[in-house]
Amino acid sequence: MIEATSMDKRSFSYGQRTIDYSLFFTDRRSLEIAVHPDSTVVVKAPLDSDISLIEKKI
């Protein structure tokens, strides 16, 4: 199991909707974007990731 070192609640606009997501910075090599059945979105990113690059992927 990968331990999260920090977590941030964030959101972005998609059309007229605002989508909230949880962003975790962890000791990993790639970006993970998970959309759960209850419509929650969880993003796990490497520790050294730039937030603007993460937002582009989302």
PEHUCOR-V450901 format. One record per pair of residues at least 12 apart in sequence whose ideal C-beta (glycine too) atoms are under 8 Angstrom apart, sorted by the first residue. I is the first residue (numbers start at 1). GAP is how many residues later the second one is. Records with the same first field share a line. If there is no record, write none. Layout:
BEGIN
I = GAP + GAP
END
This chain:
BEGIN
2 = 24 + 25 + 26 + 42
3 = 23 + 24
4 = 20 + 21 + 22 + 40
5 = 20 + 21 + 22 + 42
6 = 18 + 19
7 = 15 + 16 + 17 + 18
8 = 14 + 15
9 = 12 + 13 + 14
10 = 12 + 13
12 = 43 + 46
19 = 22
20 = 20 + 21
21 = 19 + 20 + 21 + 22 + 37
22 = 18 + 19 + 20 + 21
23 = 20 + 22 + 31
24 = 18 + 19 + 20 + 21
25 = 20 + 21 + 22 + 24
26 = 18 + 19 + 20 + 21
27 = 19 + 20
28 = 16 + 17 + 18
29 = 17
30 = 16
31 = 12 + 13 + 14 + 15 + 18 + 23 + 26
32 = 12 + 13
33 = 24 + 25
43 = 15
END
